Amino acid sequence: ALTGAGLGWSAAAVALPVEDSTDRTDRTPGALPGARVVEFHGPHQAGVSTPPPAHLSLLGLDLRRGVGAAGLARLMRLLSDDAARLTRGRPALADTEPELAFTPAALTVTFGFGPRIFDEILGGAVDGAKPLPPFATDALEKQWRQTDLAVQICADDPTTVAHARRMLLKDATGLARPRWIQNGFRDAYGMRPDGTTMRNLMGQVDGTANPAATDPDFAELVWSRRPGLTGGTFLVLRRIRVELETWDQVDRAGREAAVGRRLDNGAPLTGRDEHDVPDFAATDALGLPVIDPASHIARARSANPAQRFLRRGYNYCVPDPSRPTGEDSGLVFVAFAADVERQFVPVQRRLAELDRLNQWITTIGSAVYAVPPGCAEGEFVGQALLG
Ligand code: HEM
């Protein structure tokens, strides 16, 4: 249990023992949502297979010029220490607003290393993150480009996220600086029963056909077995803008046809319940396929189950008075896969070739990071790589 030297820790913010459970949230009975702790330490970093909290702030950082392996190790030691403290509801070292740390609200901090870390800093010794090939539908904007590092901060409280971001960036500043920050959100905690699939801003139930932690092949799909990265994973980030102006002009039937699922509960057009298996062979009275072969799910679903990956994206919505909707919205699409080239690229390639959703979505940012395995108490993320 924690002691707070008179600073008044939340009594319910008790760290769980280190173990490899997918859901590491402490649900002490009676605890307020703000007191929920997701253990930072463990064989895998938290923030991948742990349930996605309501708020995301994803930071893309570049190392400052001249920072090499030793500097990166120093940075990761510092940031891992901050993350270990903050996720337990304890202030970071030299925290200027310690009270803001007392509501961890299921905070997770997940670190990723971009391709340059492997190619230049580690001298190609480890088979790490590689850039994605270009896709026909990409319209990438430079401001959302690949960076050296990604820091994914998730929590159920926006103040918690803002405070964690501030502490991490403050401690990083001598060695790295942010290039972009991508904020996002899902349903607020407690709005719906735990485990309810989120909705995106197009109104769709989004995340139904996702590998579940209980699937026998989950570990194989998500956790890397590569030397130096065993127990880690890869994060694919795509910033996808949604044209809500034109989406608004589509009627309900057209919207459902574009995805191949119903809007009311996310069921496939051939089924009744959300988790019914879509029947792509089913035809209607006219002999036409019930699920359009060009629909998003028909194109995204792989016949090869080894081509699945974990989607863990967030909605984004940034005020933009220059647009008729007053906002620039879409998805901070985050996917985790043990092998990006084998699992993600074939699906993205298929969708770029044909997907009815493409009419309303544009990928404006793209990056890939290797997410090193988790660390034990007293260690830092990336320690095995940076030794
Ligand atoms: C399924 C929306 C981008 C891969 C779905 C579903 C929706 C959806 C509503 C059906 C429910 C579900 O199973 O989650 C969107 C939107 C996107 C987007 C709004 C962009 C703004 C992407 C991208 C990829 C992708 C870029 C991968 C490259 C998938 C996969 C499925 C899926 C694999 C499950 C297919 C299945 O097995 O049934 N998406 N998606 N999606 N999406 Fe997307």
Residues whose N, C-alpha, C, O or C-beta is under 5 A from the ligand:
A	BS01	HEM	N200 Q204 V205 D206 G207 T208 A209 I240 V259 I297 A300 R301 L331 F344 V347 Q348 I361
